[in-house]
């Protein structure tokens, strides 16, 4: 349920036959402040000051047409008013023409029609204007002495109309003491001053319940205005289903009243209910405010975290690239240490004396790792593809085979296909790895650093030493790398969230893409 206010003011006029109203713009500013104050009106306020007739009409139509049924709408007009020969009221804007009212002003009937078309049944209309720019007893007025029935013009369901004066009175811009034909800029009209004062000070909260209804505001205005200008009597017309009890604003001192009610269950008076209700309302408001603030802070924290992660993306990618390089270098160093250790334990494995053993270890480790990884990767790919095709074929044969012996045979083949990767790993350790080690020794010998490599299980044992050393070094690097989460924008409107995690010597990447997709990879 929204609360919206539209404040229209016309202070100066292009047609010199309409006298200026210096207080109109000031009226609009003061109303905007008090109506828009969350502690008082809580309205979303739009102000148009010095706008044209067309701009007024567009603003009025959009204001009423965009409302929902439970919205509260408040329209305030501060301007000259003038009637035509048919006694129809027109509101004067900046570009209105004195002798062309129908074409250049905003008709009261236009506003009434827009109000009737609106879905809102909570409409408050405040009119601080009458019907001409004449003068009376030295004071600028907004109207003439001929009657125009506002209650008939704006009658309809769901409406509350408060006017600054009766149909036969003027709407004065200054109190009697001013005794000026025009007044200083920056002074509000008597009617608007009463509205602002009643809401801003809480004096219009006549029953002390912490809320200001339309009826209470009118009662305050009708008592306060005649004290300033005895000849001006505000009017009230109510056709709302809620009557004059429609709440317009809160008493800005409601919190103090609520605290009073909390301290004393009966509020120190004969009618405890209003203060008790106010206390409950204030407690609910504080809870709602706290929840809203907590949600806002949580949203800000999440936004800041995502922004930090997004900004950390490039740095994180560089850091991960550096970690991979360090892991590779330390893996090679660990493998070299493993080979050097194996030279003391494995018979027949010899390294050059003196400084020659370092380049020999480097050559052997580099050739062993690179050649083994390339060949192993190609072999593994072929095995996986072959295994998949073989398992699919065997599954079809088992499903279509009726004889038990044939099913047993196909089952044994199926088990063999499952065990194929394990046989491949064993073959790599027993034959492929030692072969690459001997290749490294041969290249080292060509480089002038002869290395003695035994045949058989001795070379396999040397490879195990190198593998353990390299894996241990790489595990140390990975363990020192913290978990991280990176949010990366991979395209316009496309975001992915990547988490890099570790568990002991293992590391993996979880990628969650926009739209629900995800990937899981070991690193």
Secondary structure, DSSP 4 states (H G I P E B T S, - for coil): --EEEEEEE----SSTTSPP-THHHHHHHHHHHHHH-TTTT--EEEEEES--HHHHHHHHHHHHHT--TT-EEEEEEES-EEE-TT--EEE--TT--TT-HHHHSEEHHHHHHHHHH-S-SEEEEEEE--S-B-EETTEE-SB-SS---HHHHT--TTEEEEESS-TTS---SS-GGG--SS--TT---HHHHHHHHHHHHSTT-TT-SSEEEHHHHHHHHHHHHHHH-TT---EEEE--TTGGG-EEEE-TTHHHHHHHHHH-TTTTSS--HHHHHHHHHHHHHHHHHHHHHHHHHHHHHHHHHHHHHHHHHHHHHHHHHHHHHHHHHHHHHHHHHHHHHHHHHSTT-B--STTHHHHHHHHHHHHHHHHHHHHHHHHHHHHHHHHHHHHHHHHHHHHH---HHHHHHHHHHHHHHHHHHHHHHHHIIIIIHHHHHHHHHHHHHHTT---B---THHHHHHHHHHHHHHHHHHHHHHHTSPPEEEEEEEETTEEEEEEEEEETTEEEEEEEETTS-EEEEE-
